[in-house]
């Protein structure tokens, strides 16, 4: 189904230790890609690295460790990648969290869900953009969610300091993923680098581990896809020739789907981009 030859290609997969990120990393390596696994720590990433080596495909893998809630660690991971690789063909921003409980903040003083789900891919992509352009044609793929619908961004409360809901924070971060993809695609026009996002379906991954048990059973379990099925659209966007020139779109089950009205507002996308630049600016700048 995803038979594209990826030999000679270099791919980054964030959140590659489990779920659809793990499946994507395994499949890309099977097709001959060099896959850079970005995982929170070596303990989580090592088993995937070993599995890729054990399967003996034509591709290879290396592990970069980074806690994506830390902008310092995102910068260190990007620098380590750039020092080692002279090309980047596919960047998959897959890592994400769903904080269903109390508001938590990162070492940078930012609300954790927004920091991991939006600011980390925003920062990582920006740090790697020149390498992507130099490797064109190249692709940036960001995992969003149908949860982006029916929410709005309050630019005066992006960090949830005044009002906070864990589920609301997750939904707004997924809206931010769509807005980021649209603005990134606009900025990349004519470069040969495309940017798309997707809803993978409700997938059996660790993202729901903090959800109350009854909620998992009633709301999540009946809808759950296996990680293999959940990774299908992600791999399609990473490898398929027919989407090589598609950019700025949101896919569900391999098809481009219209997103919420707010997510299509270019002024909101530009404002989020500018706010994200400010929130990820080097502290010593």
Backbone torsions as a table, in degrees:
resi	resn	phi	psi	omega
1	UNK	NA	-36.7	177.4
2	UNK	-118.8	66.6	-170.9
3	UNK	-86.0	6.1	-177.1
4	UNK	-58.7	135.3	177.9
5	UNK	-75.5	120.8	-177.8
6	UNK	-108.2	13.7	179.2
7	UNK	-61.1	135.3	-178.0
8	UNK	86.5	-8.8	180.0
9	UNK	-89.8	146.1	175.3
10	UNK	-113.6	126.0	-176.9
11	UNK	-126.0	139.3	171.6
12	UNK	-106.7	134.2	173.3
13	UNK	-126.6	114.4	174.9
14	UNK	-84.8	152.0	-177.3
15	UNK	63.3	41.5	-173.4
16	UNK	-86.6	3.1	-174.8
17	UNK	-82.0	-17.9	-176.7
18	UNK	-156.5	173.7	173.2
19	UNK	58.8	-144.9	-175.6
20	UNK	-69.3	-25.4	176.8
21	UNK	-65.3	-43.1	177.6
22	UNK	-62.9	-46.3	180.0
23	UNK	-61.2	-44.5	179.9
24	UNK	-60.9	-42.9	179.9
25	UNK	-62.3	-44.2	179.8
26	UNK	-62.6	-45.7	-176.8
27	UNK	-68.2	-39.3	178.8
28	UNK	-65.2	-39.8	177.3
29	UNK	-65.6	-38.8	177.8
30	UNK	-59.4	-32.0	-178.9
31	UNK	-87.7	4.7	172.0
32	UNK	102.9	0.8	-178.3
33	UNK	-74.2	154.4	164.2
34	UNK	-87.6	117.7	-173.3
35	UNK	-110.3	125.4	176.9
36	UNK	-99.0	111.8	-179.3
37	UNK	-87.3	121.2	174.7
38	UNK	-104.6	110.9	-175.7
39	UNK	-129.2	159.9	-174.1
40	UNK	-63.3	-37.1	178.5
41	UNK	-155.5	170.4	-176.2
42	UNK	-66.6	-33.9	-179.2
43	UNK	-60.1	-38.0	-179.8
44	UNK	-80.3	-34.8	-174.5
45	UNK	-84.8	-30.2	-174.6
46	UNK	-57.2	-42.7	-179.8
47	UNK	-60.9	-34.3	178.6
48	UNK	-70.2	-41.9	176.6
49	UNK	-57.8	-46.2	-179.7
50	UNK	-65.2	-37.3	180.0
51	UNK	-66.5	-40.7	177.7
52	UNK	-61.7	-44.1	179.3
53	UNK	-65.5	-38.6	-178.0
54	UNK	-67.9	-36.4	-178.9
55	UNK	-70.2	-22.2	172.4
56	UNK	66.7	31.7	174.2
57	UNK	-68.8	-179.6	-177.8
58	UNK	-81.8	-8.7	179.9
59	UNK	-92.5	174.5	177.8
60	UNK	-131.9	170.0	179.6
61	UNK	-144.1	149.3	170.5
62	UNK	-131.6	159.8	-176.8
63	UNK	-113.3	128.9	169.5
64	UNK	-115.6	128.5	179.4
65	UNK	-98.6	135.8	177.4
66	UNK	-162.0	130.1	168.9
67	UNK	-84.3	109.3	-171.9
68	UNK	-71.9	-4.5	172.9
69	UNK	-77.4	-11.9	-178.2
70	UNK	-105.4	115.6	179.2
71	UNK	-64.4	-31.3	176.3
72	UNK	-61.2	-44.0	-179.0
73	UNK	-71.8	-32.7	174.0
74	UNK	-62.0	-44.6	179.0
75	UNK	-63.6	-39.8	179.8
76	UNK	-66.2	-39.4	178.7
77	UNK	-65.1	-42.8	178.7
78	UNK	-62.7	-43.3	179.7
79	UNK	-63.9	-40.6	178.6
80	UNK	-64.1	-39.9	177.9
81	UNK	-64.3	-49.1	-176.6
82	UNK	-62.8	-31.3	178.9
83	UNK	-71.8	-23.6	-173.5
84	UNK	-102.3	-30.6	-173.1
85	UNK	-121.9	138.4	179.7
86	UNK	-98.5	4.4	176.2
87	UNK	-148.1	158.5	174.5
88	UNK	-147.4	113.2	-175.6
89	UNK	-94.5	-36.4	-177.3
90	UNK	-139.7	125.1	173.0
91	UNK	-112.7	116.9	179.9
92	UNK	-108.6	107.5	176.4
93	UNK	-87.3	88.9	-174.9
94	UNK	-106.3	-32.1	-173.2
95	UNK	-56.5	138.3	178.2
96	UNK	-162.4	159.3	176.7
97	UNK	-132.1	159.7	173.2
98	UNK	-129.8	105.8	-179.4
99	UNK	-93.1	105.4	-174.2
100	UNK	-90.8	-6.8	-174.3
101	UNK	-104.5	-135.6	-176.1
102	UNK	-72.2	158.6	178.1
103	UNK	-67.8	129.2	177.1
104	UNK	-120.3	152.2	178.6
105	UNK	-121.5	154.8	-179.4
106	UNK	-87.2	178.3	176.8
107	UNK	-64.2	-17.9	177.3
108	UNK	-89.7	2.0	179.5
109	UNK	79.1	20.9	-177.2
110	UNK	-108.4	149.5	176.4
111	UNK	-59.3	130.8	-165.4
112	UNK	-65.7	-43.4	-178.2
113	UNK	-62.6	-45.4	178.6
114	UNK	-63.7	-39.6	-178.3
115	UNK	-65.5	-46.6	-176.9
116	UNK	-75.5	-45.6	-172.1
117	UNK	-79.5	-29.3	-179.2
118	UNK	-116.6	-54.8	-173.4
119	UNK	-66.3	-35.2	178.9
120	UNK	-62.7	-51.3	176.5
121	UNK	-64.2	-34.4	176.9
122	UNK	-60.5	-47.8	-177.9
123	UNK	-69.3	-47.5	-178.2
124	UNK	-60.4	-45.4	179.4
125	UNK	-60.9	-44.5	179.7
126	UNK	-60.8	-40.5	-179.3
127	UNK	-68.5	-25.8	-176.5
128	UNK	-103.2	2.9	-171.8
129	UNK	-63.0	-40.9	179.9
130	UNK	-63.8	-37.6	179.0
131	UNK	-68.9	-38.1	175.8
132	UNK	-62.0	-46.0	-179.7
133	UNK	-63.0	-39.2	-179.7
134	UNK	-69.2	-19.8	-178.2
135	UNK	-100.3	3.6	-173.5
136	UNK	-53.3	142.7	4.7
137	UNK	-72.6	135.4	-178.9
138	UNK	-140.8	165.7	-174.0
139	UNK	-135.7	140.6	170.8
140	UNK	-116.9	125.1	-177.9
141	UNK	-126.0	127.6	-177.9
142	UNK	-121.8	130.9	-178.8
143	UNK	-83.7	113.8	176.8
144	UNK	-106.3	-146.4	-178.4
145	UNK	-168.1	155.5	171.9
146	UNK	-60.6	-17.2	179.0
147	UNK	-64.0	-8.8	179.3
148	UNK	-70.4	-16.1	-176.8
149	UNK	-78.0	153.0	173.4
150	UNK	65.9	22.1	170.6
151	UNK	-132.1	161.8	177.3
152	UNK	-131.7	163.0	176.0
153	UNK	-97.3	130.1	172.7
154	UNK	-102.1	104.4	-174.9
155	UNK	-69.2	-12.6	174.9
156	UNK	-91.8	-0.7	-178.8
157	UNK	-145.1	38.7	-177.5
158	UNK	-60.7	-29.7	-177.7
159	UNK	-94.1	6.9	177.1
160	UNK	62.3	30.2	-176.4
161	UNK	-74.9	-32.3	-176.9
162	UNK	-91.4	-41.6	178.0
163	UNK	-134.5	135.9	-177.8
164	UNK	-140.5	133.3	170.8
165	UNK	-136.2	128.5	-179.6
166	UNK	-59.9	-44.4	179.5
167	UNK	-67.1	-39.7	177.8
168	UNK	-62.4	-39.9	178.5
169	UNK	-62.6	-40.8	177.7
170	UNK	-62.7	-47.9	-179.0
171	UNK	-60.7	-42.2	-179.7
172	UNK	-67.7	-33.2	177.5
173	UNK	-67.1	-32.8	178.9
174	UNK	-74.4	-32.7	171.1
175	UNK	-63.5	-41.7	178.4
176	UNK	-60.4	-36.0	177.4
177	UNK	-60.3	-41.7	-180.0
178	UNK	-68.6	-45.8	179.4
179	UNK	-61.8	-42.0	177.1
180	UNK	-59.8	-45.2	-179.1
181	UNK	-61.3	-43.4	-178.1
182	UNK	-65.5	-44.9	-179.1
183	UNK	-70.1	-37.4	176.9
184	UNK	-62.5	-44.1	178.7
185	UNK	-60.1	-41.1	178.8
186	UNK	-62.0	-44.2	-178.5
187	UNK	-70.4	-22.1	-177.7
188	UNK	-95.2	1.6	-178.7
189	UNK	-53.8	130.7	177.4
190	UNK	84.7	-0.6	-177.8
191	UNK	-94.4	-15.3	-174.4
192	UNK	86.6	2.2	176.2
193	UNK	-106.2	127.6	179.5
194	UNK	-104.0	158.7	178.0
195	UNK	-137.6	121.3	177.9
196	UNK	-137.4	162.3	176.7
197	UNK	-134.1	173.4	-174.5
198	UNK	-155.3	159.4	166.2
199	UNK	-106.7	116.1	-175.1
200	UNK	-80.5	-4.7	-168.1
201	UNK	95.3	171.6	176.1
202	UNK	-82.6	111.5	-169.1
203	UNK	-110.9	145.0	178.9
204	UNK	-75.2	83.2	179.3
205	UNK	-129.9	177.3	-178.8
206	UNK	-70.2	-6.2	-175.7
207	UNK	-63.9	-23.1	-178.4
208	UNK	-97.1	9.2	-172.3
209	UNK	-65.6	-24.3	-178.6
210	UNK	-94.3	2.0	178.4
211	UNK	-75.6	140.5	177.0
212	UNK	-54.1	144.7	-175.0
213	UNK	-55.1	-44.0	-178.6
214	UNK	-63.7	-35.1	-178.6
215	UNK	-69.8	-39.8	176.0
216	UNK	-60.2	-44.1	-176.1
217	UNK	-67.2	-41.1	-173.3
218	UNK	-85.6	-43.9	-171.5
219	UNK	-96.5	-32.4	-170.2
220	UNK	-100.7	-51.7	-170.9
221	UNK	-54.5	-41.7	-178.4
222	UNK	-65.8	-18.3	-175.0
223	UNK	-103.2	-4.9	-165.9
224	UNK	-71.9	136.4	171.5
225	UNK	-101.5	156.4	171.4
226	UNK	-69.5	155.1	175.4
227	UNK	-56.0	-33.3	179.1
228	UNK	-61.8	-45.8	178.3
229	UNK	-70.3	-37.0	179.9
230	UNK	-63.9	-30.8	-178.2
231	UNK	-80.7	-7.1	-173.0
232	UNK	-57.9	-51.6	-178.0
233	UNK	-68.1	-35.3	177.6
234	UNK	-60.5	-47.3	178.7
235	UNK	-67.2	-36.1	176.4
236	UNK	-58.6	-47.2	179.9
237	UNK	-67.5	-28.6	-178.3
238	UNK	-79.0	-25.6	-169.0
239	UNK	-126.7	-24.9	-169.1
240	UNK	-72.2	134.4	179.9
241	UNK	-65.4	-32.9	-174.1
242	UNK	-70.6	-12.2	176.0
243	UNK	-110.7	14.4	-176.9
244	UNK	-58.7	-31.8	-176.7
245	UNK	-107.9	6.4	179.3
246	UNK	-85.7	134.1	-179.7
247	UNK	-148.2	146.9	178.1
248	UNK	81.4	16.5	-175.9
249	UNK	-108.8	163.4	178.7
250	UNK	-120.6	125.4	-173.2
251	UNK	-113.7	143.1	171.2
252	UNK	-134.2	126.5	-178.7
253	UNK	50.7	47.1	176.6
254	UNK	69.6	4.2	-178.3
255	UNK	-113.3	139.4	173.0
256	UNK	-67.8	133.3	-175.4
257	UNK	-127.4	142.8	178.6
258	UNK	-69.5	133.2	-179.7
259	UNK	-94.6	-179.4	-177.4
260	UNK	-61.8	157.6	-178.2
261	UNK	-58.0	-46.2	-178.1
262	UNK	-61.6	-37.4	-177.6
263	UNK	-69.3	-13.4	179.0
264	UNK	-98.6	4.9	-177.8
265	UNK	-84.2	110.8	-176.6
266	UNK	-64.6	-28.7	179.0
267	UNK	-68.6	-38.6	177.3
268	UNK	-66.7	-40.8	179.1
269	UNK	-62.3	-41.7	179.3
270	UNK	-67.5	-40.1	-179.7
271	UNK	-65.5	-40.6	177.7
272	UNK	-64.6	-40.0	178.8
273	UNK	-59.4	-46.5	-179.3
274	UNK	-65.5	-40.4	177.6
275	UNK	-64.6	-38.8	-179.5
276	UNK	-68.4	-38.0	175.2
277	UNK	-58.9	-44.0	-179.2
278	UNK	-65.4	-38.9	-176.5
279	UNK	-77.3	-15.0	179.4
280	UNK	-113.8	9.0	179.5
281	UNK	-65.3	139.8	176.9
282	UNK	-54.8	137.4	-175.3
283	UNK	-67.5	-25.3	-179.3
284	UNK	-93.3	7.9	-178.7
285	UNK	-76.1	NA	NA
